[in-house]
């Protein structure tokens, strides 16, 4: 890890972290989606995979905007969240309970991303880089929408099916 002596250094560190987090998700989401039984949840997961690929591209645009090469830095938090999801999948459980558990795991991921993007946007604004903040706001909006959709699926169907 590079030395962090300024807010700009800290911003770049966090940008590299979320870049790796999003890359990990692009790799993991298809494998997780295979285990989803609810068609509504599977559709939401597939849509979010496409959005996640866009998030990676947006982060690359931010690196370009900053005159930096897109470099990922190991995101231990996302690794841990994805390890939890893999652990859930390995359990012997009904498909209904698995869907409810995977929605919860996915929401943990969304909350991490929401916190990361929110922080990056605040720092970009404080560093007087409105263009970068605006690019990141697009991803933050999609992360919040994904979280809301997961809540809707959980409350309207998945949790009820898991209870029965």
Phi and psi in radians as a Rosetta constraint file:
Dihedral C 1 N 2 CA 2 C 2 CIRCULARHARMONIC -1.255 0.35
Dihedral N 2 CA 2 C 2 N 3 CIRCULARHARMONIC 2.713 0.35
Dihedral C 2 N 3 CA 3 C 3 CIRCULARHARMONIC -1.170 0.35
Dihedral N 3 CA 3 C 3 N 4 CIRCULARHARMONIC 2.375 0.35
Dihedral C 3 N 4 CA 4 C 4 CIRCULARHARMONIC -1.895 0.35
Dihedral N 4 CA 4 C 4 N 5 CIRCULARHARMONIC 1.842 0.35
Dihedral C 4 N 5 CA 5 C 5 CIRCULARHARMONIC -1.951 0.35
Dihedral N 5 CA 5 C 5 N 6 CIRCULARHARMONIC -0.142 0.35
Dihedral C 5 N 6 CA 6 C 6 CIRCULARHARMONIC -2.518 0.35
Dihedral N 6 CA 6 C 6 N 7 CIRCULARHARMONIC 2.933 0.35
Dihedral C 6 N 7 CA 7 C 7 CIRCULARHARMONIC -1.083 0.35
Dihedral N 7 CA 7 C 7 N 8 CIRCULARHARMONIC -0.612 0.35
Dihedral C 7 N 8 CA 8 C 8 CIRCULARHARMONIC -1.095 0.35
Dihedral N 8 CA 8 C 8 N 9 CIRCULARHARMONIC -0.743 0.35
Dihedral C 8 N 9 CA 9 C 9 CIRCULARHARMONIC -1.062 0.35
Dihedral N 9 CA 9 C 9 N 10 CIRCULARHARMONIC -0.752 0.35
Dihedral C 9 N 10 CA 10 C 10 CIRCULARHARMONIC -1.115 0.35
Dihedral N 10 CA 10 C 10 N 11 CIRCULARHARMONIC -0.733 0.35
Dihedral C 10 N 11 CA 11 C 11 CIRCULARHARMONIC -1.036 0.35
Dihedral N 11 CA 11 C 11 N 12 CIRCULARHARMONIC -0.839 0.35
Dihedral C 11 N 12 CA 12 C 12 CIRCULARHARMONIC -1.094 0.35
Dihedral N 12 CA 12 C 12 N 13 CIRCULARHARMONIC -0.678 0.35
Dihedral C 12 N 13 CA 13 C 13 CIRCULARHARMONIC -1.038 0.35
Dihedral N 13 CA 13 C 13 N 14 CIRCULARHARMONIC -0.838 0.35
Dihedral C 13 N 14 CA 14 C 14 CIRCULARHARMONIC -1.180 0.35
Dihedral N 14 CA 14 C 14 N 15 CIRCULARHARMONIC -0.616 0.35
Dihedral C 14 N 15 CA 15 C 15 CIRCULARHARMONIC -1.109 0.35
Dihedral N 15 CA 15 C 15 N 16 CIRCULARHARMONIC -0.751 0.35
Dihedral C 15 N 16 CA 16 C 16 CIRCULARHARMONIC -1.123 0.35
Dihedral N 16 CA 16 C 16 N 17 CIRCULARHARMONIC -0.612 0.35
Dihedral C 16 N 17 CA 17 C 17 CIRCULARHARMONIC -1.154 0.35
Dihedral N 17 CA 17 C 17 N 18 CIRCULARHARMONIC -0.870 0.35
Dihedral C 17 N 18 CA 18 C 18 CIRCULARHARMONIC -1.220 0.35
Dihedral N 18 CA 18 C 18 N 19 CIRCULARHARMONIC -0.498 0.35
Dihedral C 18 N 19 CA 19 C 19 CIRCULARHARMONIC -1.079 0.35
Dihedral N 19 CA 19 C 19 N 20 CIRCULARHARMONIC -0.801 0.35
Dihedral C 19 N 20 CA 20 C 20 CIRCULARHARMONIC -1.186 0.35
Dihedral N 20 CA 20 C 20 N 21 CIRCULARHARMONIC -0.682 0.35
Dihedral C 20 N 21 CA 21 C 21 CIRCULARHARMONIC -1.018 0.35
Dihedral N 21 CA 21 C 21 N 22 CIRCULARHARMONIC -0.815 0.35
Dihedral C 21 N 22 CA 22 C 22 CIRCULARHARMONIC -1.151 0.35
Dihedral N 22 CA 22 C 22 N 23 CIRCULARHARMONIC -0.666 0.35
Dihedral C 22 N 23 CA 23 C 23 CIRCULARHARMONIC -1.115 0.35
Dihedral N 23 CA 23 C 23 N 24 CIRCULARHARMONIC -0.707 0.35
Dihedral C 23 N 24 CA 24 C 24 CIRCULARHARMONIC -1.072 0.35
Dihedral N 24 CA 24 C 24 N 25 CIRCULARHARMONIC -0.690 0.35
Dihedral C 24 N 25 CA 25 C 25 CIRCULARHARMONIC -1.148 0.35
Dihedral N 25 CA 25 C 25 N 26 CIRCULARHARMONIC -0.711 0.35
Dihedral C 25 N 26 CA 26 C 26 CIRCULARHARMONIC -0.997 0.35
Dihedral N 26 CA 26 C 26 N 27 CIRCULARHARMONIC -0.663 0.35
Dihedral C 26 N 27 CA 27 C 27 CIRCULARHARMONIC -1.316 0.35
Dihedral N 27 CA 27 C 27 N 28 CIRCULARHARMONIC -0.658 0.35
Dihedral C 27 N 28 CA 28 C 28 CIRCULARHARMONIC -1.494 0.35
Dihedral N 28 CA 28 C 28 N 29 CIRCULARHARMONIC -0.598 0.35
Dihedral C 28 N 29 CA 29 C 29 CIRCULARHARMONIC -1.015 0.35
Dihedral N 29 CA 29 C 29 N 30 CIRCULARHARMONIC -0.723 0.35
Dihedral C 29 N 30 CA 30 C 30 CIRCULARHARMONIC -1.066 0.35
Dihedral N 30 CA 30 C 30 N 31 CIRCULARHARMONIC -0.664 0.35
Dihedral C 30 N 31 CA 31 C 31 CIRCULARHARMONIC -1.203 0.35
Dihedral N 31 CA 31 C 31 N 32 CIRCULARHARMONIC -0.661 0.35
Dihedral C 31 N 32 CA 32 C 32 CIRCULARHARMONIC -1.209 0.35
Dihedral N 32 CA 32 C 32 N 33 CIRCULARHARMONIC -0.734 0.35
Dihedral C 32 N 33 CA 33 C 33 CIRCULARHARMONIC -1.036 0.35
Dihedral N 33 CA 33 C 33 N 34 CIRCULARHARMONIC -0.552 0.35
Dihedral C 33 N 34 CA 34 C 34 CIRCULARHARMONIC -1.041 0.35
Dihedral N 34 CA 34 C 34 N 35 CIRCULARHARMONIC -0.458 0.35
Dihedral C 34 N 35 CA 35 C 35 CIRCULARHARMONIC -1.610 0.35
Dihedral N 35 CA 35 C 35 N 36 CIRCULARHARMONIC -0.088 0.35
Dihedral C 35 N 36 CA 36 C 36 CIRCULARHARMONIC -1.423 0.35
Dihedral N 36 CA 36 C 36 N 37 CIRCULARHARMONIC 2.321 0.35
Dihedral C 36 N 37 CA 37 C 37 CIRCULARHARMONIC -1.724 0.35
Dihedral N 37 CA 37 C 37 N 38 CIRCULARHARMONIC -0.542 0.35
Dihedral C 37 N 38 CA 38 C 38 CIRCULARHARMONIC -1.233 0.35
Dihedral N 38 CA 38 C 38 N 39 CIRCULARHARMONIC 2.191 0.35
Dihedral C 38 N 39 CA 39 C 39 CIRCULARHARMONIC -1.134 0.35
Dihedral N 39 CA 39 C 39 N 40 CIRCULARHARMONIC -0.628 0.35
Dihedral C 39 N 40 CA 40 C 40 CIRCULARHARMONIC -1.154 0.35
Dihedral N 40 CA 40 C 40 N 41 CIRCULARHARMONIC -0.770 0.35
Dihedral C 40 N 41 CA 41 C 41 CIRCULARHARMONIC -1.158 0.35
Dihedral N 41 CA 41 C 41 N 42 CIRCULARHARMONIC -0.754 0.35
Dihedral C 41 N 42 CA 42 C 42 CIRCULARHARMONIC -1.059 0.35
Dihedral N 42 CA 42 C 42 N 43 CIRCULARHARMONIC -0.738 0.35
Dihedral C 42 N 43 CA 43 C 43 CIRCULARHARMONIC -1.096 0.35
Dihedral N 43 CA 43 C 43 N 44 CIRCULARHARMONIC -0.757 0.35
Dihedral C 43 N 44 CA 44 C 44 CIRCULARHARMONIC -1.118 0.35
Dihedral N 44 CA 44 C 44 N 45 CIRCULARHARMONIC -0.703 0.35
Dihedral C 44 N 45 CA 45 C 45 CIRCULARHARMONIC -1.150 0.35
Dihedral N 45 CA 45 C 45 N 46 CIRCULARHARMONIC -0.710 0.35
Dihedral C 45 N 46 CA 46 C 46 CIRCULARHARMONIC -1.171 0.35
Dihedral N 46 CA 46 C 46 N 47 CIRCULARHARMONIC -0.683 0.35
Dihedral C 46 N 47 CA 47 C 47 CIRCULARHARMONIC -1.119 0.35
Dihedral N 47 CA 47 C 47 N 48 CIRCULARHARMONIC -0.712 0.35
Dihedral C 47 N 48 CA 48 C 48 CIRCULARHARMONIC -1.199 0.35
Dihedral N 48 CA 48 C 48 N 49 CIRCULARHARMONIC -0.536 0.35
Dihedral C 48 N 49 CA 49 C 49 CIRCULARHARMONIC -1.047 0.35
Dihedral N 49 CA 49 C 49 N 50 CIRCULARHARMONIC -0.784 0.35
Dihedral C 49 N 50 CA 50 C 50 CIRCULARHARMONIC -1.109 0.35
Dihedral N 50 CA 50 C 50 N 51 CIRCULARHARMONIC -0.709 0.35
Dihedral C 50 N 51 CA 51 C 51 CIRCULARHARMONIC -1.117 0.35
Dihedral N 51 CA 51 C 51 N 52 CIRCULARHARMONIC -0.682 0.35
Dihedral C 51 N 52 CA 52 C 52 CIRCULARHARMONIC -1.099 0.35
Dihedral N 52 CA 52 C 52 N 53 CIRCULARHARMONIC -0.680 0.35
Dihedral C 52 N 53 CA 53 C 53 CIRCULARHARMONIC -1.069 0.35
Dihedral N 53 CA 53 C 53 N 54 CIRCULARHARMONIC -0.667 0.35
Dihedral C 53 N 54 CA 54 C 54 CIRCULARHARMONIC -1.158 0.35
Dihedral N 54 CA 54 C 54 N 55 CIRCULARHARMONIC -0.645 0.35
Dihedral C 54 N 55 CA 55 C 55 CIRCULARHARMONIC -1.073 0.35
Dihedral N 55 CA 55 C 55 N 56 CIRCULARHARMONIC -0.730 0.35
Dihedral C 55 N 56 CA 56 C 56 CIRCULARHARMONIC -1.034 0.35
Dihedral N 56 CA 56 C 56 N 57 CIRCULARHARMONIC -0.791 0.35
Dihedral C 56 N 57 CA 57 C 57 CIRCULARHARMONIC -1.118 0.35
Dihedral N 57 CA 57 C 57 N 58 CIRCULARHARMONIC -0.679 0.35
Dihedral C 57 N 58 CA 58 C 58 CIRCULARHARMONIC -1.134 0.35
Dihedral N 58 CA 58 C 58 N 59 CIRCULARHARMONIC -0.730 0.35
Dihedral C 58 N 59 CA 59 C 59 CIRCULARHARMONIC -1.092 0.35
Dihedral N 59 CA 59 C 59 N 60 CIRCULARHARMONIC -0.695 0.35
Dihedral C 59 N 60 CA 60 C 60 CIRCULARHARMONIC -1.086 0.35
Dihedral N 60 CA 60 C 60 N 61 CIRCULARHARMONIC -0.625 0.35
Dihedral C 60 N 61 CA 61 C 61 CIRCULARHARMONIC -1.119 0.35
Dihedral N 61 CA 61 C 61 N 62 CIRCULARHARMONIC -0.687 0.35
Dihedral C 61 N 62 CA 62 C 62 CIRCULARHARMONIC -1.120 0.35
Dihedral N 62 CA 62 C 62 N 63 CIRCULARHARMONIC -0.805 0.35
Dihedral C 62 N 63 CA 63 C 63 CIRCULARHARMONIC -0.974 0.35
Dihedral N 63 CA 63 C 63 N 64 CIRCULARHARMONIC -0.800 0.35
Dihedral C 63 N 64 CA 64 C 64 CIRCULARHARMONIC -1.058 0.35
Dihedral N 64 CA 64 C 64 N 65 CIRCULARHARMONIC -0.780 0.35
Dihedral C 64 N 65 CA 65 C 65 CIRCULARHARMONIC -1.025 0.35
Dihedral N 65 CA 65 C 65 N 66 CIRCULARHARMONIC -0.592 0.35
Dihedral C 65 N 66 CA 66 C 66 CIRCULARHARMONIC -1.543 0.35
Dihedral N 66 CA 66 C 66 N 67 CIRCULARHARMONIC -0.044 0.35
Dihedral C 66 N 67 CA 67 C 67 CIRCULARHARMONIC 1.267 0.35
Dihedral N 67 CA 67 C 67 N 68 CIRCULARHARMONIC 0.475 0.35
Dihedral C 67 N 68 CA 68 C 68 CIRCULARHARMONIC -1.990 0.35
Dihedral N 68 CA 68 C 68 N 69 CIRCULARHARMONIC 2.682 0.35
Dihedral C 68 N 69 CA 69 C 69 CIRCULARHARMONIC -1.396 0.35
Dihedral N 69 CA 69 C 69 N 70 CIRCULARHARMONIC 2.446 0.35
Dihedral C 69 N 70 CA 70 C 70 CIRCULARHARMONIC -1.242 0.35
Dihedral N 70 CA 70 C 70 N 71 CIRCULARHARMONIC 1.956 0.35
Dihedral C 70 N 71 CA 71 C 71 CIRCULARHARMONIC -2.253 0.35
Dihedral N 71 CA 71 C 71 N 72 CIRCULARHARMONIC 2.308 0.35
Dihedral C 71 N 72 CA 72 C 72 CIRCULARHARMONIC -1.608 0.35
Dihedral N 72 CA 72 C 72 N 73 CIRCULARHARMONIC 2.526 0.35
Dihedral C 72 N 73 CA 73 C 73 CIRCULARHARMONIC -2.095 0.35
Dihedral N 73 CA 73 C 73 N 74 CIRCULARHARMONIC 2.314 0.35
Dihedral C 73 N 74 CA 74 C 74 CIRCULARHARMONIC -0.757 0.35
Dihedral N 74 CA 74 C 74 N 75 CIRCULARHARMONIC 2.103 0.35
Dihedral C 74 N 75 CA 75 C 75 CIRCULARHARMONIC -1.723 0.35
Dihedral N 75 CA 75 C 75 N 76 CIRCULARHARMONIC 1.695 0.35
Dihedral C 75 N 76 CA 76 C 76 CIRCULARHARMONIC -1.178 0.35
Dihedral N 76 CA 76 C 76 N 77 CIRCULARHARMONIC -0.599 0.35
Dihedral C 76 N 77 CA 77 C 77 CIRCULARHARMONIC -1.096 0.35
Dihedral N 77 CA 77 C 77 N 78 CIRCULARHARMONIC -0.843 0.35
Dihedral C 77 N 78 CA 78 C 78 CIRCULARHARMONIC -1.137 0.35
Dihedral N 78 CA 78 C 78 N 79 CIRCULARHARMONIC -0.668 0.35
Dihedral C 78 N 79 CA 79 C 79 CIRCULARHARMONIC -1.006 0.35
Dihedral N 79 CA 79 C 79 N 80 CIRCULARHARMONIC -0.773 0.35
Dihedral C 79 N 80 CA 80 C 80 CIRCULARHARMONIC -1.118 0.35
Dihedral N 80 CA 80 C 80 N 81 CIRCULARHARMONIC -0.748 0.35
Dihedral C 80 N 81 CA 81 C 81 CIRCULARHARMONIC -1.120 0.35
Dihedral N 81 CA 81 C 81 N 82 CIRCULARHARMONIC -0.702 0.35
Dihedral C 81 N 82 CA 82 C 82 CIRCULARHARMONIC -1.247 0.35
Dihedral N 82 CA 82 C 82 N 83 CIRCULARHARMONIC -0.588 0.35
Dihedral C 82 N 83 CA 83 C 83 CIRCULARHARMONIC -1.075 0.35
Dihedral N 83 CA 83 C 83 N 84 CIRCULARHARMONIC -0.705 0.35
Dihedral C 83 N 84 CA 84 C 84 CIRCULARHARMONIC -1.067 0.35
Dihedral N 84 CA 84 C 84 N 85 CIRCULARHARMONIC -0.753 0.35
Dihedral C 84 N 85 CA 85 C 85 CIRCULARHARMONIC -1.092 0.35
Dihedral N 85 CA 85 C 85 N 86 CIRCULARHARMONIC -0.734 0.35
Dihedral C 85 N 86 CA 86 C 86 CIRCULARHARMONIC -1.119 0.35
Dihedral N 86 CA 86 C 86 N 87 CIRCULARHARMONIC -0.645 0.35
Dihedral C 86 N 87 CA 87 C 87 CIRCULARHARMONIC -1.122 0.35
Dihedral N 87 CA 87 C 87 N 88 CIRCULARHARMONIC -0.732 0.35
Dihedral C 87 N 88 CA 88 C 88 CIRCULARHARMONIC -1.044 0.35
Dihedral N 88 CA 88 C 88 N 89 CIRCULARHARMONIC -0.793 0.35
Dihedral C 88 N 89 CA 89 C 89 CIRCULARHARMONIC -1.087 0.35
Dihedral N 89 CA 89 C 89 N 90 CIRCULARHARMONIC -0.582 0.35
Dihedral C 89 N 90 CA 90 C 90 CIRCULARHARMONIC -1.337 0.35
Dihedral N 90 CA 90 C 90 N 91 CIRCULARHARMONIC -0.199 0.35
Dihedral C 90 N 91 CA 91 C 91 CIRCULARHARMONIC -1.291 0.35
Dihedral N 91 CA 91 C 91 N 92 CIRCULARHARMONIC 2.627 0.35
Dihedral C 91 N 92 CA 92 C 92 CIRCULARHARMONIC -1.500 0.35
Dihedral N 92 CA 92 C 92 N 93 CIRCULARHARMONIC 1.756 0.35
Dihedral C 92 N 93 CA 93 C 93 CIRCULARHARMONIC -2.555 0.35
Dihedral N 93 CA 93 C 93 N 94 CIRCULARHARMONIC 2.859 0.35
Dihedral C 93 N 94 CA 94 C 94 CIRCULARHARMONIC -1.238 0.35
Dihedral N 94 CA 94 C 94 N 95 CIRCULARHARMONIC 2.755 0.35
Dihedral C 94 N 95 CA 95 C 95 CIRCULARHARMONIC -1.118 0.35
Dihedral N 95 CA 95 C 95 N 96 CIRCULARHARMONIC -0.556 0.35
Dihedral C 95 N 96 CA 96 C 96 CIRCULARHARMONIC -1.195 0.35
Dihedral N 96 CA 96 C 96 N 97 CIRCULARHARMONIC -0.768 0.35
Dihedral C 96 N 97 CA 97 C 97 CIRCULARHARMONIC -1.195 0.35
Dihedral N 97 CA 97 C 97 N 98 CIRCULARHARMONIC -0.664 0.35
Dihedral C 97 N 98 CA 98 C 98 CIRCULARHARMONIC -1.066 0.35
Dihedral N 98 CA 98 C 98 N 99 CIRCULARHARMONIC -0.762 0.35
Dihedral C 98 N 99 CA 99 C 99 CIRCULARHARMONIC -1.031 0.35
Dihedral N 99 CA 99 C 99 N 100 CIRCULARHARMONIC -0.811 0.35
Dihedral C 99 N 100 CA 100 C 100 CIRCULARHARMONIC -1.076 0.35
Dihedral N 100 CA 100 C 100 N 101 CIRCULARHARMONIC -0.727 0.35
Dihedral C 100 N 101 CA 101 C 101 CIRCULARHARMONIC -1.170 0.35
Dihedral N 101 CA 101 C 101 N 102 CIRCULARHARMONIC -0.693 0.35
Dihedral C 101 N 102 CA 102 C 102 CIRCULARHARMONIC -1.237 0.35
Dihedral N 102 CA 102 C 102 N 103 CIRCULARHARMONIC -0.549 0.35
Dihedral C 102 N 103 CA 103 C 103 CIRCULARHARMONIC -1.099 0.35
Dihedral N 103 CA 103 C 103 N 104 CIRCULARHARMONIC -0.787 0.35
Dihedral C 103 N 104 CA 104 C 104 CIRCULARHARMONIC -1.066 0.35
Dihedral N 104 CA 104 C 104 N 105 CIRCULARHARMONIC -0.750 0.35
Dihedral C 104 N 105 CA 105 C 105 CIRCULARHARMONIC -1.110 0.35
Dihedral N 105 CA 105 C 105 N 106 CIRCULARHARMONIC -0.727 0.35
Dihedral C 105 N 106 CA 106 C 106 CIRCULARHARMONIC -1.157 0.35
Dihedral N 106 CA 106 C 106 N 107 CIRCULARHARMONIC -0.632 0.35
Dihedral C 106 N 107 CA 107 C 107 CIRCULARHARMONIC -1.170 0.35
Dihedral N 107 CA 107 C 107 N 108 CIRCULARHARMONIC -0.594 0.35
Dihedral C 107 N 108 CA 108 C 108 CIRCULARHARMONIC -1.059 0.35
Dihedral N 108 CA 108 C 108 N 109 CIRCULARHARMONIC -0.717 0.35
Dihedral C 108 N 109 CA 109 C 109 CIRCULARHARMONIC -1.088 0.35
Dihedral N 109 CA 109 C 109 N 110 CIRCULARHARMONIC -0.826 0.35
Dihedral C 109 N 110 CA 110 C 110 CIRCULARHARMONIC -1.039 0.35
Dihedral N 110 CA 110 C 110 N 111 CIRCULARHARMONIC -0.733 0.35
Dihedral C 110 N 111 CA 111 C 111 CIRCULARHARMONIC -1.144 0.35
Dihedral N 111 CA 111 C 111 N 112 CIRCULARHARMONIC -0.653 0.35
Dihedral C 111 N 112 CA 112 C 112 CIRCULARHARMONIC -1.090 0.35
Dihedral N 112 CA 112 C 112 N 113 CIRCULARHARMONIC -0.793 0.35
Dihedral C 112 N 113 CA 113 C 113 CIRCULARHARMONIC -1.151 0.35
Dihedral N 113 CA 113 C 113 N 114 CIRCULARHARMONIC -0.711 0.35
Dihedral C 113 N 114 CA 114 C 114 CIRCULARHARMONIC -1.043 0.35
Dihedral N 114 CA 114 C 114 N 115 CIRCULARHARMONIC -0.782 0.35
Dihedral C 114 N 115 CA 115 C 115 CIRCULARHARMONIC -1.111 0.35
Dihedral N 115 CA 115 C 115 N 116 CIRCULARHARMONIC -0.737 0.35
Dihedral C 115 N 116 CA 116 C 116 CIRCULARHARMONIC -1.139 0.35
Dihedral N 116 CA 116 C 116 N 117 CIRCULARHARMONIC -0.849 0.35
Dihedral C 116 N 117 CA 117 C 117 CIRCULARHARMONIC -1.136 0.35
Dihedral N 117 CA 117 C 117 N 118 CIRCULARHARMONIC -0.695 0.35
Dihedral C 117 N 118 CA 118 C 118 CIRCULARHARMONIC -1.038 0.35
Dihedral N 118 CA 118 C 118 N 119 CIRCULARHARMONIC -0.766 0.35
Dihedral C 118 N 119 CA 119 C 119 CIRCULARHARMONIC -1.102 0.35
Dihedral N 119 CA 119 C 119 N 120 CIRCULARHARMONIC -0.834 0.35
Dihedral C 119 N 120 CA 120 C 120 CIRCULARHARMONIC -1.057 0.35
Dihedral N 120 CA 120 C 120 N 121 CIRCULARHARMONIC -0.698 0.35
Dihedral C 120 N 121 CA 121 C 121 CIRCULARHARMONIC -1.116 0.35
Dihedral N 121 CA 121 C 121 N 122 CIRCULARHARMONIC -0.799 0.35
Dihedral C 121 N 122 CA 122 C 122 CIRCULARHARMONIC -1.043 0.35
Dihedral N 122 CA 122 C 122 N 123 CIRCULARHARMONIC -0.813 0.35
Dihedral C 122 N 123 CA 123 C 123 CIRCULARHARMONIC -1.138 0.35
Dihedral N 123 CA 123 C 123 N 124 CIRCULARHARMONIC -0.706 0.35
Dihedral C 123 N 124 CA 124 C 124 CIRCULARHARMONIC -1.064 0.35
Dihedral N 124 CA 124 C 124 N 125 CIRCULARHARMONIC -0.748 0.35
Dihedral C 124 N 125 CA 125 C 125 CIRCULARHARMONIC -1.123 0.35
Dihedral N 125 CA 125 C 125 N 126 CIRCULARHARMONIC -0.722 0.35
Dihedral C 125 N 126 CA 126 C 126 CIRCULARHARMONIC -1.184 0.35
Dihedral N 126 CA 126 C 126 N 127 CIRCULARHARMONIC -0.449 0.35
Dihedral C 126 N 127 CA 127 C 127 CIRCULARHARMONIC -1.556 0.35
Dihedral N 127 CA 127 C 127 N 128 CIRCULARHARMONIC 0.188 0.35
Dihedral C 127 N 128 CA 128 C 128 CIRCULARHARMONIC 1.021 0.35
Dihedral N 128 CA 128 C 128 N 129 CIRCULARHARMONIC 0.724 0.35
Dihedral C 128 N 129 CA 129 C 129 CIRCULARHARMONIC -2.113 0.35
Dihedral N 129 CA 129 C 129 N 130 CIRCULARHARMONIC 1.350 0.35
Dihedral C 129 N 130 CA 130 C 130 CIRCULARHARMONIC -1.094 0.35
Dihedral N 130 CA 130 C 130 N 131 CIRCULARHARMONIC -0.642 0.35
Dihedral C 130 N 131 CA 131 C 131 CIRCULARHARMONIC -1.072 0.35
Dihedral N 131 CA 131 C 131 N 132 CIRCULARHARMONIC -0.781 0.35
Dihedral C 131 N 132 CA 132 C 132 CIRCULARHARMONIC -1.137 0.35
Dihedral N 132 CA 132 C 132 N 133 CIRCULARHARMONIC -0.772 0.35
Dihedral C 132 N 133 CA 133 C 133 CIRCULARHARMONIC -1.030 0.35
Dihedral N 133 CA 133 C 133 N 134 CIRCULARHARMONIC -0.732 0.35
Dihedral C 133 N 134 CA 134 C 134 CIRCULARHARMONIC -1.135 0.35
Dihedral N 134 CA 134 C 134 N 135 CIRCULARHARMONIC -0.682 0.35
Dihedral C 134 N 135 CA 135 C 135 CIRCULARHARMONIC -1.099 0.35
Dihedral N 135 CA 135 C 135 N 136 CIRCULARHARMONIC -0.798 0.35
Dihedral C 135 N 136 CA 136 C 136 CIRCULARHARMONIC -1.199 0.35
Dihedral N 136 CA 136 C 136 N 137 CIRCULARHARMONIC -0.517 0.35
Dihedral C 136 N 137 CA 137 C 137 CIRCULARHARMONIC -1.101 0.35
Dihedral N 137 CA 137 C 137 N 138 CIRCULARHARMONIC -0.540 0.35
Dihedral C 137 N 138 CA 138 C 138 CIRCULARHARMONIC -1.076 0.35
Dihedral N 138 CA 138 C 138 N 139 CIRCULARHARMONIC -0.791 0.35
Dihedral C 138 N 139 CA 139 C 139 CIRCULARHARMONIC -1.197 0.35
Dihedral N 139 CA 139 C 139 N 140 CIRCULARHARMONIC -0.715 0.35
Dihedral C 139 N 140 CA 140 C 140 CIRCULARHARMONIC -1.033 0.35
Dihedral N 140 CA 140 C 140 N 141 CIRCULARHARMONIC -0.759 0.35
Dihedral C 140 N 141 CA 141 C 141 CIRCULARHARMONIC -1.031 0.35
Dihedral N 141 CA 141 C 141 N 142 CIRCULARHARMONIC -0.779 0.35
Dihedral C 141 N 142 CA 142 C 142 CIRCULARHARMONIC -1.171 0.35
Dihedral N 142 CA 142 C 142 N 143 CIRCULARHARMONIC -0.634 0.35
Dihedral C 142 N 143 CA 143 C 143 CIRCULARHARMONIC -1.121 0.35
Dihedral N 143 CA 143 C 143 N 144 CIRCULARHARMONIC -0.746 0.35
Dihedral C 143 N 144 CA 144 C 144 CIRCULARHARMONIC -1.143 0.35
Dihedral N 144 CA 144 C 144 N 145 CIRCULARHARMONIC -0.688 0.35
Dihedral C 144 N 145 CA 145 C 145 CIRCULARHARMONIC -1.124 0.35
Dihedral N 145 CA 145 C 145 N 146 CIRCULARHARMONIC -0.715 0.35
Dihedral C 145 N 146 CA 146 C 146 CIRCULARHARMONIC -1.091 0.35
Dihedral N 146 CA 146 C 146 N 147 CIRCULARHARMONIC -0.749 0.35
Dihedral C 146 N 147 CA 147 C 147 CIRCULARHARMONIC -1.090 0.35
Dihedral N 147 CA 147 C 147 N 148 CIRCULARHARMONIC -0.778 0.35
Dihedral C 147 N 148 CA 148 C 148 CIRCULARHARMONIC -1.070 0.35
Dihedral N 148 CA 148 C 148 N 149 CIRCULARHARMONIC -0.728 0.35
Dihedral C 148 N 149 CA 149 C 149 CIRCULARHARMONIC -1.103 0.35
Dihedral N 149 CA 149 C 149 N 150 CIRCULARHARMONIC -0.749 0.35
Dihedral C 149 N 150 CA 150 C 150 CIRCULARHARMONIC -1.094 0.35
Dihedral N 150 CA 150 C 150 N 151 CIRCULARHARMONIC -0.709 0.35
Dihedral C 150 N 151 CA 151 C 151 CIRCULARHARMONIC -1.072 0.35
Dihedral N 151 CA 151 C 151 N 152 CIRCULARHARMONIC -0.783 0.35
Dihedral C 151 N 152 CA 152 C 152 CIRCULARHARMONIC -1.042 0.35
Dihedral N 152 CA 152 C 152 N 153 CIRCULARHARMONIC -0.813 0.35
Dihedral C 152 N 153 CA 153 C 153 CIRCULARHARMONIC -1.104 0.35
Dihedral N 153 CA 153 C 153 N 154 CIRCULARHARMONIC -0.754 0.35
Dihedral C 153 N 154 CA 154 C 154 CIRCULARHARMONIC -1.080 0.35
Dihedral N 154 CA 154 C 154 N 155 CIRCULARHARMONIC -0.865 0.35
Dihedral C 154 N 155 CA 155 C 155 CIRCULARHARMONIC -1.254 0.35
Dihedral N 155 CA 155 C 155 N 156 CIRCULARHARMONIC -0.685 0.35
Dihedral C 155 N 156 CA 156 C 156 CIRCULARHARMONIC -1.457 0.35
Dihedral N 156 CA 156 C 156 N 157 CIRCULARHARMONIC -0.347 0.35
Dihedral C 156 N 157 CA 157 C 157 CIRCULARHARMONIC -2.641 0.35
Dihedral N 157 CA 157 C 157 N 158 CIRCULARHARMONIC -0.902 0.35
Dihedral C 157 N 158 CA 158 C 158 CIRCULARHARMONIC -1.075 0.35
Dihedral N 158 CA 158 C 158 N 159 CIRCULARHARMONIC -0.802 0.35
Dihedral C 158 N 159 CA 159 C 159 CIRCULARHARMONIC -1.137 0.35
Dihedral N 159 CA 159 C 159 N 160 CIRCULARHARMONIC -0.707 0.35
Dihedral C 159 N 160 CA 160 C 160 CIRCULARHARMONIC -1.083 0.35
Dihedral N 160 CA 160 C 160 N 161 CIRCULARHARMONIC -0.748 0.35
Dihedral C 160 N 161 CA 161 C 161 CIRCULARHARMONIC -1.140 0.35
Dihedral N 161 CA 161 C 161 N 162 CIRCULARHARMONIC -0.586 0.35
Dihedral C 161 N 162 CA 162 C 162 CIRCULARHARMONIC -1.260 0.35
Dihedral N 162 CA 162 C 162 N 163 CIRCULARHARMONIC -0.503 0.35
Dihedral C 162 N 163 CA 163 C 163 CIRCULARHARMONIC -1.257 0.35
Dihedral N 163 CA 163 C 163 N 164 CIRCULARHARMONIC -0.602 0.35
